[in-house]
Amino acid sequence: MANFSKSNVPQFSMDVYQNEYLPEGAREVNGIVTVTATGGGTIGSAVAVPHLFTPGQGPDAAVAIMVDCSGSMDYPPTKMRNARDATAAAIDTLRDGVHFAVIDGTHVAREVYPGGGRLAVADSTTRDQAKQALRKLSAGGGTAIGTWLRLADRLLSSADVTIRHGILLTDGRNEHESAQDLKASLDACAGRFTCDARGVGTDWEVSEVTGIASALLGTADIVADPAGLAADFTQMMETAMGKEVADVSLRVWTPVGTTIKFVKQVAPTVVELTDRRTEAGPRAGDYPTGSWGDESRDYHLCVEVPAAALGQEMLAARVSLVVPQPDGSAQNLGAQGLVRAVWTDDMVASTSINPQVAHYTGQAELAQVIQQGLDLRKAGDMDGATAKLGRAVQLASASGNADTAKLLAKVVDVVDAATGTVRLKAKVAEADEMTLETRSTKTVRVKK
């Protein structure tokens, strides 16, 4: 990882939203930490710094595109053609100077372009060559996604670059390797590159695709109609090209006697980070957030502090942003937030819930009850499913999460959104159910 001066990369800022007042005896402290990166993400405007930036371009990057070529990609035959067209569109979106490769994924992983265990460097010639090579992609064979990821890792790590990113497309279940094999591959690749995963059609496993994206700090989505792939791949690649700083971690320091209950990203999606902590010196730990361009994200931090007397106050946590370096040191990105605790007998102060905390607690519950409701529906527990999905409708309505409310309305008939009164639909299109499950973790931000 390069060292860089602040003028060349996004400027990071951090805001903490909380009610720091606690009643006597209370020990739980919650804070929403908003991290914003500005001034990066504008391709072509970055100042050149050795190793980090190519002159006149963005930061140096490498991208591996993994295309499912298993036998099921032939049903219907347009699916393989749409996948080839989408990959070509993604290749067209690559900036000059970005390293890239295309991988054909079946029960084995094969290099389609450039081959020879290396990466190509994007320019008009290599983009054309890569698009010609896509003609060789044809459907046949099984699915072992772990092998695709490990080949992508080998290829991406062959380049001395800042940003390493994968794009993975699958249309089926990971039938030719065990769940343990896939998990071992994800564990091996975690922290080495980020990866966006897409399921095309409706014959794939939502938990596999969302699990890949979650482990590798990327996005997951469904492209139910293969005709939508090219637009989706273009958008994904544009976002990847806007990333300017890799391997950013939230560093959380807590005083003696304090326990971290959880750390999770809550916007733009819910991502659990608690068990991804790596120790970073006395009473500090790092939580990985992946690569950043021009964007803003929200994190929910919950800590348990030692009980204290009325009138006392303490620093419950200090949050900073760092880029861990290979030698064990860390580069600080300059943003810091403080989470405080103040014990008071003012009941009004100590019982009011901060609106940001309340909102994101609801959004996290929304993601959870959707998943529970769909699981109960699949298991045949219609009463349980109705209760959970009714609660989801109520939460989506109260928080103004219109996108999730629309998706829920395709699975249940809403009688009264405010009370969460719903009826399960007798017939639900598989694509609608899978879209709701895949997008259940997408959140809306607090209305300021």
PADOMAR-19480 format. One record per residue: residue number from 1; x, y, z of N, C-alpha, C in turn. Coordinates in steps of 0.05 Angstrom, whole numbers. Example, Ala and Ser with C-alpha at 12.3 -4.5 7.8 and 13.67 -1.06 7.14 Angstrom:
 resi    nc1    nc2    nc3   cac1   cac2   cac3    cc1    cc2    cc3
    1    264   -114    156    246    -90    156    264    -66    156
    2    257    -45    142    273    -21    143    258      1    157
# end
This chain:
 resi    nc1    nc2    nc3   cac1   cac2   cac3    cc1    cc2    cc3
    1     17    -24      0      0      0      0     18     25      0
    2     11     43    -18     27     67    -20     21     87      2
    3     40    104      8     35    127     24     26    149      6
    4      7    165     15     -2    187     -2     -8    212     14
    5     -5    234      1    -11    259     15    -41    265     11
    6    -52    281     30    -81    284     31    -92    297      6
    7    -76    311    -10    -87    326    -33    -95    307    -55
    8    -87    282    -55    -91    265    -78   -114    245    -75
    9   -125    244    -51   -146    224    -46   -170    237    -33
   10   -192    223    -31   -215    235    -18   -208    245     10
   11   -221    267     18   -218    276     46   -240    262     62
   12   -232    249     83   -251    235    100   -260    252    123
   13   -286    251    129   -296    264    153   -315    245    168
   14   -319    251    194   -335    232    210   -353    249    229
   15   -378    240    230   -397    253    249   -409    231    266
   16   -413    237    292   -425    217    310   -452    228    319
   17   -473    211    317   -500    218    326   -508    200    349
   18   -514    211    372   -521    194    395   -536    211    416
   19   -549    197    434   -558    210    459   -539    200    480
   20   -520    217    489   -500    208    508   -510    205    537
   21   -535    215    542   -545    215    570   -557    188    577
   22   -547    177    600   -556    151    610   -569    154    637
   23   -590    139    643   -601    139    670   -583    124    689
   24   -587    128    715   -570    114    735   -571     84    731
   25   -548     71    731   -546     42    728   -545     32    699
   26   -551     50    680   -550     41    652   -521     38    642
   27   -517     19    624   -490     13    615   -487     12    585
   28   -509     12    570   -507      9    541   -507     36    527
   29   -486     40    510   -483     65    496   -484     59    465
   30   -501     74    451   -503     71    422   -495     96    407
   31   -483     93    385   -476    116    368   -478    108    338
   32   -487    127    322   -486    123    293   -463    140    283
   33   -444    128    270   -420    141    259   -423    144    229
   34   -425    169    220   -427    174    191   -399    181    180
   35   -390    165    161   -364    169    148   -369    179    120
   36   -357    201    113   -361    213     86   -334    218     73
   37   -331    210     48   -307    215     32   -315    233      9
   38   -301    256      7   -307    276    -14   -281    284    -28
   39   -284    293    -53   -261    303    -68   -246    281    -82
   40   -254    256    -80   -243    235    -96   -263    227   -117
   41   -260    203   -128   -281    192   -146   -285    206   -172
   42   -269    227   -177   -273    241   -203   -250    232   -221
   43   -256    213   -238   -236    201   -254   -224    221   -273
   44   -197    221   -275   -184    239   -293   -173    264   -279
   45   -182    268   -253   -173    293   -240   -152    288   -219
   46   -145    263   -214   -127    257   -192    -99    266   -199
   47    -85    277   -179    -58    285   -183    -40    261   -183
   48    -21    259   -200     -4    236   -202     15    233   -178
   49     15    210   -166     34    204   -145     46    177   -152
   50     72    173   -149     83    147   -157     69    125   -143
   51     63    104   -158     50     79   -149     20     82   -145
   52     11    105   -133    -18    106   -127    -34    113   -151
   53    -25    132   -168    -40    141   -190    -25    139   -216
   54    -40    133   -237    -30    136   -264    -35    165   -273
   55    -15    178   -284    -19    206   -291    -45    211   -307
   56    -61    230   -299    -85    237   -313   -107    217   -310
   57   -103    196   -294   -124    176   -290   -132    176   -261
   58   -146    155   -253   -151    150   -225   -129    134   -213
   59   -133    122   -190   -113    105   -177   -109     80   -194
   60    -86     67   -190    -81     43   -206    -99     20   -194
   61   -110      5   -212   -130    -15   -204   -127    -40   -221
   62   -137    -62   -210   -139    -88   -225   -167    -99   -221
   63   -179   -109   -242   -206   -120   -241   -206   -148   -254
   64   -219   -167   -241   -223   -193   -253   -253   -198   -256
   65   -262   -205   -280   -290   -210   -285   -294   -240   -288
   66   -311   -251   -270   -316   -280   -269   -343   -286   -280
   67   -345   -300   -303   -370   -306   -316   -377   -335   -314
   68   -401   -340   -303   -411   -368   -301   -415   -379   -329
   69   -402   -401   -335   -405   -414   -361   -415   -443   -358
   70   -428   -448   -335   -439   -475   -330   -461   -482   -350
   71   -468   -507   -352   -488   -516   -372   -514   -501   -371
   72   -523   -493   -347   -549   -479   -345   -549   -452   -358
   73   -526   -441   -364   -525   -415   -378   -536   -417   -406
   74   -541   -441   -416   -553   -445   -443   -584   -444   -442
   75   -596   -442   -418   -625   -443   -416   -635   -417   -403
   76   -647   -399   -419   -649   -400   -448   -622   -391   -461
   77   -619   -397   -487   -593   -391   -500   -586   -361   -499
   78   -606   -343   -496   -601   -314   -495   -585   -307   -470
   79   -586   -325   -449   -572   -318   -424   -542   -316   -428
   80   -530   -335   -443   -501   -334   -448   -494   -310   -465
   81   -511   -304   -485   -506   -281   -502   -507   -255   -486
   82   -528   -253   -468   -529   -229   -450   -505   -227   -432
   83   -495   -250   -422   -471   -249   -405   -447   -239   -420
   84   -444   -248   -445   -421   -239   -462   -424   -209   -467
   85   -448   -200   -474   -452   -172   -479   -447   -155   -455
   86   -455   -165   -431   -451   -150   -406   -421   -148   -400
   87   -407   -170   -404   -378   -170   -399   -364   -150   -418
   88   -373   -150   -444   -362   -131   -463   -367   -102   -454
   89   -391    -97   -444   -398    -70   -435   -380    -62   -411
   90   -375    -81   -393   -357    -76   -370   -329    -70   -380
   91   -320    -85   -400   -293    -81   -410   -291    -53   -423
   92   -312    -44   -437   -312    -18   -449   -311      4   -428
   93   -320     -2   -403   -320     18   -382   -294     20   -367
   94   -275      2   -372   -249      3   -359   -234     28   -367
   95   -221     41   -348   -203     63   -353   -178     53   -367
   96   -166     69   -384   -139     63   -394   -120     59   -371
   97   -103     38   -373    -83     34   -353    -91     15   -330
   98   -117      8   -329   -126    -11   -309   -119    -40   -317
   99   -109    -56   -299   -103    -84   -305   -129   -100   -303
  100   -132   -119   -321   -157   -135   -320   -153   -163   -332
  101   -173   -180   -325   -173   -207   -336   -202   -216   -336
  102   -208   -235   -354   -235   -248   -355   -231   -278   -350
  103   -248   -288   -331   -247   -316   -323   -273   -330   -330
  104   -270   -354   -342   -293   -371   -349   -296   -391   -326
  105   -320   -389   -312   -324   -405   -288   -343   -429   -293
  106   -333   -453   -288   -351   -477   -287   -343   -492   -262
  107   -340   -519   -264   -330   -534   -240   -300   -530   -238
  108   -288   -517   -258   -260   -508   -256   -260   -478   -266
  109   -238   -464   -260   -236   -436   -270   -215   -435   -292
  110   -221   -420   -313   -203   -419   -336   -199   -390   -343
  111   -175   -383   -351   -169   -356   -360   -179   -354   -389
  112   -196   -334   -394   -205   -329   -422   -187   -308   -435
  113   -181   -287   -419   -164   -266   -429   -150   -253   -406
  114   -124   -245   -408   -106   -250   -430    -94   -277   -430
  115    -95   -292   -408    -83   -319   -406    -55   -318   -396
  116    -43   -341   -391    -15   -342   -382    -11   -333   -354
  117    -32   -333   -337    -29   -326   -309    -23   -297   -305
  118    -31   -279   -324    -24   -251   -320    -49   -234   -326
  119    -46   -208   -323    -67   -189   -328    -60   -173   -353
  120    -81   -164   -367    -76   -145   -389    -78   -117   -378
  121    -68    -98   -393    -70    -69   -385    -89    -56   -405
  122   -110    -44   -395   -131    -34   -413   -122    -11   -431
  123   -126    -15   -456   -124      7   -476   -142     -2   -499
  124   -144     13   -521   -163      6   -542   -157    -21   -554
  125   -131    -28   -556   -124    -54   -568   -132    -77   -550
  126   -125    -76   -524   -131    -99   -506   -161   -101   -501
  127   -175    -78   -501   -204    -80   -498   -216    -95   -521
  128   -207    -89   -546   -217   -103   -570   -210   -132   -569
  129   -185   -139   -561   -177   -167   -560   -194   -182   -539
  130   -199   -169   -517   -215   -183   -496   -243   -188   -506
  131   -255   -169   -520   -282   -173   -530   -283   -195   -552
  132   -261   -197   -568   -259   -219   -587   -258   -246   -572
  133   -242   -246   -550   -239   -271   -535   -265   -280   -522
  134   -284   -262   -517   -309   -269   -505   -325   -288   -522
  135   -319   -288   -548   -334   -306   -566   -329   -336   -559
  136   -306   -340   -545   -300   -368   -537   -317   -377   -514
  137   -330   -359   -500   -347   -367   -477   -371   -383   -486
  138   -373   -408   -477   -396   -424   -483   -404   -439   -459
  139   -429   -448   -457   -440   -461   -433   -434   -491   -433
  140   -426   -501   -410   -422   -530   -407   -406   -535   -382
  141   -414   -554   -366   -399   -560   -342   -415   -553   -317
  142   -402   -555   -294   -415   -551   -268   -408   -524   -256
  143   -411   -521   -230   -407   -496   -216   -390   -501   -191
  144   -367   -488   -189   -350   -489   -165   -338   -461   -162
  145   -354   -444   -149   -348   -415   -148   -321   -410   -133
  146   -315   -426   -113   -290   -423    -99   -266   -423   -117
  147   -266   -440   -138   -244   -441   -156   -241   -416   -172
  148   -264   -403   -179   -264   -378   -194   -250   -356   -177
  149   -259   -355   -151   -248   -334   -133   -218   -338   -129
  150   -209   -362   -126   -181   -367   -121   -164   -359   -145
  151   -174   -365   -169   -160   -356   -194   -160   -326   -195
  152   -183   -313   -190   -184   -284   -190   -163   -272   -170
  153   -161   -284   -147   -142   -275   -127   -113   -277   -137
  154   -107   -300   -149    -79   -304   -160    -73   -283   -181
  155    -92   -278   -199    -88   -259   -221    -86   -230   -210
  156   -105   -223   -192   -105   -195   -182    -80   -189   -165
  157    -70   -210   -151    -46   -205   -134    -21   -204   -150
  158    -22   -210   -176      2   -209   -193      9   -180   -201
  159    -10   -161   -196     -4   -133   -204      1   -117   -178
  160     20    -99   -180     26    -81   -158      8    -57   -159
  161    -17    -60   -150    -37    -39   -152    -50    -33   -125
  162    -65    -11   -124    -78     -3   -100   -105    -16    -96
  163   -121    -15   -118   -149    -24   -116   -150    -51   -131
  164   -160    -72   -117   -165    -98   -130   -194   -105   -127
  165   -207   -112   -150   -236   -115   -150   -245   -138   -168
  166   -265   -153   -159   -276   -174   -175   -305   -169   -181
  167   -314   -179   -204   -343   -179   -211   -350   -207   -217
  168   -370   -218   -203   -377   -247   -207   -406   -249   -215
  169   -411   -265   -236   -438   -270   -246   -443   -300   -244
  170   -466   -308   -232   -473   -336   -232   -503   -338   -237
  171   -511   -362   -248   -539   -366   -253   -550   -391   -239
  172   -532   -404   -224   -540   -429   -211   -529   -433   -184
  173   -535   -456   -172   -525   -463   -146   -497   -474   -148
  174   -482   -471   -126   -454   -479   -125   -452   -509   -120
  175   -459   -525   -140   -465   -554   -135   -440   -571   -136
  176   -417   -561   -146   -394   -579   -150   -372   -574   -131
  177   -378   -561   -108   -359   -560    -86   -376   -557    -60
  178   -365   -565    -38   -380   -563    -13   -382   -534     -3
  179   -401   -530     15   -404   -503     27   -378   -496     42
  180   -365   -517     54   -340   -512     68   -318   -503     49
  181   -317   -515     25   -297   -507      5   -301   -478     -3
  182   -326   -470     -8   -331   -442    -15   -323   -424      7
  183   -330   -431     32   -323   -414     55   -293   -411     58
  184   -279   -433     53   -249   -432     55   -238   -413     34
  185   -250   -414     10   -241   -396    -11   -247   -367     -4
  186   -271   -362      7   -278   -334     16   -259   -325     38
  187   -253   -342     57   -235   -335     79   -207   -328     67
  188   -199   -344     47   -172   -339     35   -171   -313     20
  189   -194   -305      8   -194   -280     -9   -202   -255      7
  190   -214   -258     30   -223   -235     46   -200   -217     52
  191   -204   -191     47   -183   -171     52   -163   -169     30
  192   -165   -187     10   -145   -186    -13   -158   -172    -37
  193   -184   -175    -41   -198   -159    -61   -227   -157    -53
  194   -240   -136    -64   -269   -133    -60   -283   -146    -84
  195   -308   -154    -80   -322   -168   -102   -352   -162   -101
  196   -362   -153   -124   -391   -151   -128   -401   -177   -140
  197   -424   -187   -130   -435   -212   -140   -463   -208   -151
  198   -469   -220   -173   -496   -218   -185   -507   -246   -191
  199   -533   -250   -185   -547   -274   -193   -565   -267   -217
  200   -563   -282   -239   -580   -277   -262   -601   -299   -264
  201   -626   -291   -271   -647   -311   -272   -657   -317   -244
  202   -668   -341   -239   -679   -347   -213   -671   -375   -203
  203   -650   -387   -214   -642   -414   -206   -618   -415   -187
  204   -610   -392   -177   -587   -390   -159   -596   -387   -130
  205   -576   -390   -112   -582   -390    -84   -575   -362    -73
  206   -596   -348    -62   -592   -321    -52   -570   -320    -31
  207   -570   -339    -12   -551   -338     10   -522   -341      0
  208   -518   -355    -23   -491   -358    -34   -481   -332    -45
  209   -498   -319    -61   -490   -294    -75   -486   -272    -54
  210   -505   -269    -35   -502   -248    -15   -479   -254      4
  211   -474   -280      9   -451   -288     26   -424   -281     13
  212   -422   -284    -13   -397   -277    -28   -393   -247    -25
  213   -414   -231    -31   -411   -202    -30   -405   -192     -2
  214   -418   -204     18   -413   -196     45   -384   -202     54
  215   -375   -226     48   -348   -234     57   -327   -217     43
  216   -332   -209     18   -312   -193      3   -320   -164      1
  217   -338   -155     19   -344   -126     22   -353   -113     -5
  218   -368   -128    -20   -379   -117    -45   -409   -116    -44
  219   -422   -111    -67   -451   -110    -69   -462   -136    -80
  220   -487   -142    -73   -501   -165    -85   -527   -156    -96
  221   -536   -168   -119   -562   -161   -129   -571   -183   -148
  222   -597   -182   -155   -609   -200   -174   -613   -186   -200
  223   -607   -199   -222   -615   -189   -249   -634   -211   -260
  224   -659   -208   -253   -679   -229   -259   -681   -233   -289
  225   -680   -211   -304   -682   -213   -333   -654   -209   -344
  226   -642   -230   -357   -615   -228   -368   -610   -203   -386
  227   -632   -193   -398   -629   -170   -415   -619   -145   -400
  228   -622   -146   -373   -613   -123   -357   -584   -124   -349
  229   -570   -145   -358   -542   -149   -348   -523   -127   -357
  230   -525   -119   -383   -505   -100   -393   -506    -74   -377
  231   -530    -64   -372   -533    -39   -357   -522    -42   -329
  232   -527    -65   -317   -518    -70   -289   -487    -73   -288
  233   -476    -87   -308   -447    -90   -308   -433    -63   -313
  234   -444    -47   -330   -433    -20   -335   -432     -4   -310
  235   -455     -4   -296   -458     11   -270   -438      1   -250
  236   -435    -26   -247   -417    -37   -228   -388    -29   -234
  237   -381    -30   -260   -353    -24   -267   -348      6   -263
  238   -368     23   -269   -364     52   -265   -359     58   -235
  239   -374     44   -218   -370     47   -189   -342     38   -181
  240   -334     15   -192   -307      4   -185   -285     24   -194
  241   -289     36   -217   -269     55   -228   -268     80   -211
  242   -289     86   -195   -289    110   -179   -276    106   -151
  243   -269     81   -145   -256     76   -119   -227     87   -119
  244   -219    100    -97   -193    113    -96   -176    104    -73
  245   -188     94    -52   -172     85    -29   -182     57    -21
  246   -163     38    -19   -170     10    -13   -164      4     16
  247   -176    -17     26   -169    -29     52   -172     -9     75
  248   -194      6     74   -199     25     97   -212     10    120
  249   -202     15    144   -214      2    168   -224     23    187
  250   -246     16    201   -255     32    224   -238     22    248
  251   -223     40    261   -208     32    284   -224     42    309
  252   -232     23    326   -247     30    350   -230     25    375
  253   -226     46    390   -212     44    416   -232     47    438
  254   -230     30    458   -248     32    481   -232     31    507
  255   -241     45    528   -226     45    553   -229     19    568
  256   -213     16    589   -213     -8    605   -242    -13    616
  257   -250    -38    616   -276    -45    627   -299    -43    608
  258   -293    -33    584   -315    -30    563   -315    -54    544
  259   -339    -63    537   -342    -85    518   -356    -75    493
  260   -346    -83    470   -360    -76    445   -381    -97    440
  261   -407    -89    440   -428   -108    435   -431   -114    405
  262   -431    -93    389   -430    -98    360   -421    -73    345
  263   -411    -78    320   -404    -58    301   -416    -67    275
  264   -434    -51    263   -445    -59    237   -448    -35    219
  265   -444    -39    193   -452    -19    174   -482    -19    172
  266   -495      4    172   -524      5    170   -534     21    146
  267   -517     34    131   -525     47    106   -500     48     88
  268   -503     43     62   -527     39     47   -540     11     50
  269   -525     -8     62   -536    -34     68   -528    -43     96
  270   -542    -62    107   -534    -73    133   -512    -95    128
  271   -489    -90    141   -467   -110    139   -456   -114    167
  272   -457   -138    178   -447   -144    205   -416   -145    204
  273   -403   -129    221   -374   -127    221   -362   -137    247
  274   -379   -143    267   -369   -148    294   -348   -170    295
  275   -352   -193    282   -333   -215    284   -311   -213    263
  276   -309   -190    250   -286   -187    231   -264   -170    243
  277   -266   -165    269   -246   -148    283   -218   -161    282
  278   -198   -145    276   -171   -153    281   -158   -135    301
  279   -144   -146    320   -133   -130    342   -112   -109    331
  280   -112    -86    343    -95    -64    333    -82    -49    357
  281    -69    -64    374    -56    -52    397    -74    -52    421
  282    -66    -41    443    -81    -42    468   -109    -30    466
  283   -129    -47    471   -158    -39    472   -168    -27    446
  284   -154    -32    423   -164    -22    397   -167    -46    378
  285   -186    -43    360   -190    -64    340   -199    -51    313
  286   -192    -64    291   -198    -54    265   -221    -70    252
  287   -240    -56    240   -263    -69    226   -261    -61    197
  288   -259    -80    178   -254    -74    150   -279    -62    137
  289   -275    -41    120   -297    -29    105   -293    -30     75
  290   -270    -40     65   -265    -43     37   -255    -18     24
  291   -262    -14     -2   -252      9    -18   -272     32    -18
  292   -261     56    -20   -277     80    -20   -272     98    -44
  293   -294    110    -55   -292    132    -74   -306    156    -61
  294   -321    171    -77   -337    193    -66   -363    181    -55
  295   -366    179    -29   -390    166    -18   -392    171     12
  296   -415    163     23   -419    166     51   -433    140     61
  297   -424    131     84   -435    106     96   -440    111    126
  298   -459     96    137   -465     98    165   -459     72    180
  299   -449     74    204   -442     51    221   -455     54    248
  300   -465     32    259   -477     31    285   -458     18    304
  301   -449     32    325   -431     22    345   -446     20    372
  302   -445     -4    384   -458     -7    410   -438    -18    430
  303   -434     -4    452   -414    -12    472   -427    -14    500
  304   -416    -31    516   -425    -33    544   -403    -22    562
  305   -410     -2    578   -390     12    594   -394      4    624
  306   -374      8    640   -377      2    669   -398     22    681
  307   -413     13    700   -433     30    713   -419     53    727
  308   -432     76    728   -419    100    740   -440    116    755
  309   -431    133    772   -450    149    789   -461    172    773
  310   -484    183    782   -497    206    770   -477    229    768
  311   -477    243    746   -460    266    742   -433    259    730
  312   -426    233    729   -401    225    717   -403    224    687
  313   -381    228    673   -381    224    644   -356    210    636
  314   -357    197    614   -333    182    604   -334    181    573
  315   -310    177    562   -308    171    533   -313    140    530
  316   -334    133    517   -341    105    514   -326     92    491
  317   -320    107    470   -305     96    447   -294    119    431
  318   -271    114    419   -259    133    399   -256    118    373
  319   -268    130    352   -268    117    325   -251    133    306
  320   -233    120    292   -217    133    272   -216    116    247
  321   -205    127    225   -203    113    200   -174    108    194
  322   -167     83    187   -139     77    182   -137     59    157
  323   -113     59    145   -106     40    124    -83     23    135
  324    -89     -2    144    -67    -18    155    -45    -23    134
  325    -20    -22    142      2    -26    124     14    -54    128
  326     28    -64    107     38    -91    109     58    -96    133
  327     71    -74    141     91    -77    163     78    -77    191
  328     51    -76    191     38    -76    217     30    -48    227
  329     42    -28    215     34      0    222      8      7    208
  330     -2     31    212    -27     39    199    -25     69    192
  331    -36     75    169    -37    103    161    -64    115    169
  332    -63    137    185    -88    149    194    -99    168    173
  333   -125    165    167   -137    182    146   -149    208    157
  334   -144    213    183   -149    240    193   -176    246    204
  335   -195    227    202   -222    232    212   -225    217    239
  336   -239    230    258   -242    218    284   -270    225    295
  337   -282    206    310   -307    210    323   -306    200    351
  338   -320    214    369   -320    206    398   -349    198    406
  339   -351    175    420   -377    166    430   -375    169    461
  340   -394    184    472   -392    192    501   -414    180    517
  341   -410    179    543   -431    170    562   -432    190    585
  342   -456    200    592   -459    219    614   -483    209    630
  343   -479    204    656   -501    194    673   -516    217    686
  344   -543    216    683   -559    239    693   -585    229    705
  345   -596    246    724   -623    239    734   -645    254    720
  346   -637    268    698   -657    282    682   -671    261    664
  347   -695    253    672   -709    231    658   -714    237    628
  348   -720    263    622   -725    270    594   -700    266    577
  349   -677    275    588   -652    272    573   -645    243    569
  350   -648    227    591   -637    200    590   -655    179    577
  351   -680    186    572   -699    167    560   -705    172    531
  352   -695    195    520   -701    201    492   -681    185    474
  353   -691    172    454   -674    157    436   -665    175    413
  354   -640    175    407   -630    192    385   -644    182    359
  355   -654    201    342   -669    193    318   -652    176    299
  356   -626    181    297   -609    165    279   -607    136    289
  357   -603    134    315   -600    107    327   -627     92    324
  358   -649    106    330   -676     93    328   -681     84    299
  359   -675    101    280   -679     95    252   -664     70    243
  360   -638     69    249   -622     47    239   -626     21    255
  361   -635     24    280   -643      0    295   -667    -13    281
  362   -685      5    272   -709     -5    256   -701    -17    229
  363   -682     -4    216   -673    -15    189   -660    -42    192
  364   -644    -46    213   -631    -72    218   -652    -93    224
  365   -672    -85    240   -694   -104    246   -710   -111    221
  366   -714    -91    204   -728    -95    178   -714   -117    162
  367   -688   -115    159   -673   -135    144   -676   -163    156
  368   -676   -163    183   -678   -189    197   -705   -202    195
  369   -727   -186    198   -754   -198    197   -761   -206    168
  370   -751   -193    148   -756   -202    121   -744   -229    117
  371   -719   -233    125   -705   -259    122   -720   -280    138
  372   -728   -274    163   -742   -293    179   -769   -301    166
  373   -783   -280    156   -810   -285    144   -808   -302    120
  374   -788   -297    102   -785   -313     78   -777   -342     85
  375   -760   -345    106   -752   -372    114   -776   -388    125
  376   -793   -374    141   -817   -387    152   -837   -394    129
  377   -839   -377    109   -857   -382     87   -848   -407     72
  378   -821   -409     67   -810   -433     53   -815   -458     70
  379   -814   -455     97   -817   -478    114   -847   -486    118
  380   -865   -470    107   -893   -476    109   -907   -465    133
  381   -894   -448    149   -906   -436    173   -918   -409    164
  382   -943   -410    154   -955   -387    142   -963   -365    163
  383   -971   -374    187   -977   -355    208   -952   -340    216
  384   -931   -354    221   -905   -342    229   -895   -323    207
  385   -897   -332    182   -888   -315    159   -905   -289    158
  386   -931   -292    162   -949   -268    160   -941   -248    182
  387   -936   -258    206   -929   -240    228   -903   -225    223
  388   -882   -240    214   -856   -227    208   -858   -208    185
  389   -870   -216    163   -872   -198    140   -890   -174    145
  390   -910   -178    162   -927   -156    171   -910   -135    186
  391   -893   -145    204   -875   -127    219   -857   -112    199
  392   -848   -127    179   -830   -114    159   -845    -92    144
  393   -870    -96    137   -886    -75    123   -889    -51    141
  394   -894    -56    167   -897    -34    187   -871    -18    189
  395   -848    -32    191   -822    -18    193   -815     -3    168
  396   -820    -15    145   -813     -2    119   -830     23    116
  397   -856     21    124   -874     45    122   -865     67    141
  398   -859     60    166   -853     80    186   -827     94    179
  399   -807     80    167   -781     92    162   -779    105    134
  400   -801    102    118   -800    114     91   -783     98     72
  401   -779     72     77   -763     55     59   -782     46     36
  402   -787     64     17   -807     58     -4   -799     35    -22
  403   -773     32    -28   -764     11    -46   -770    -17    -33
  404   -764    -20     -7   -769    -45      6   -799    -50      9
  405   -814    -28     14   -844    -30     16   -855    -41    -11
  406   -845    -31    -33   -855    -41    -60   -849    -70    -63
  407   -825    -79    -55   -817   -107    -58   -835   -125    -40
  408   -840   -115    -16   -857   -130      2   -886   -133     -9
  409   -895   -112    -23   -923   -113    -33   -926   -133    -56
  410   -904   -144    -66   -906   -165    -86   -907   -193    -73
  411   -903   -194    -47   -903   -220    -33   -927   -221    -14
  412   -936   -198     -4   -960   -198     14   -980   -177      4
  413  -1005   -181     10  -1026   -161      6  -1027   -144     31
  414  -1022   -118     28  -1021   -100     51  -1049    -90     58
  415  -1059    -97     81  -1085    -88     90  -1082    -61    104
  416  -1063    -58    122  -1057    -33    137  -1028    -32    143
  417  -1013    -15    129   -984    -14    132   -977     -4    160
  418   -992     15    171   -985     27    197   -985      6    220
  419  -1004    -13    218  -1006    -33    239   -992    -59    231
  420   -982    -60    206   -969    -85    197   -988   -107    191
  421  -1013   -100    185  -1033   -121    179  -1031   -129    149
  422  -1024   -154    144  -1020   -164    117  -1032   -192    113
  423  -1036   -200     88  -1042   -227     81  -1021   -237     61
  424  -1012   -262     65   -993   -273     45  -1007   -277     19
  425   -994   -270     -3  -1005   -275    -29  -1004   -305    -34
  426  -1025   -316    -48  -1026   -344    -54  -1005   -352    -74
  427  -1001   -335    -94   -980   -341   -114   -960   -318   -115
  428   -935   -324   -113   -914   -304   -114   -894   -312   -135
  429   -887   -294   -153   -867   -300   -174   -840   -305   -160
  430   -826   -325   -168   -800   -332   -156   -781   -308   -156
  431   -781   -293   -179   -763   -270   -182   -770   -249   -161
  432   -796   -245   -155   -803   -225   -135   -794   -233   -107
  433   -797   -258   -100   -788   -268    -74   -758   -265    -71
  434   -743   -273    -93   -714   -272    -92   -704   -243    -91
  435   -718   -225   -105   -710   -197   -105   -713   -185    -77
  436   -736   -192    -63   -740   -182    -36   -718   -193    -18
  437   -711   -219    -20   -691   -230     -3   -663   -218     -8
  438   -656   -215    -34   -630   -205    -41   -626   -176    -32
  439   -648   -160    -34   -646   -131    -28   -655   -124      0
  440   -660   -145     17   -672   -140     43   -653   -123     61
  441   -627   -123     56   -608   -108     73   -604    -80     63
  442   -617    -72     41   -614    -44     32   -630    -25     50
  443   -618     -4     59   -631     14     78   -635     42     66
  444   -651     57     79   -654     86     72   -641    102     94
  445   -631    125     87   -618    143    108   -640    159    122
  446   -632    169    145   -650    185    161   -657    211    146
  447   -682    218    146   -690    244    134   -680    265    153
  448   -663    283    142   -651    304    160   -673    324    167
# end
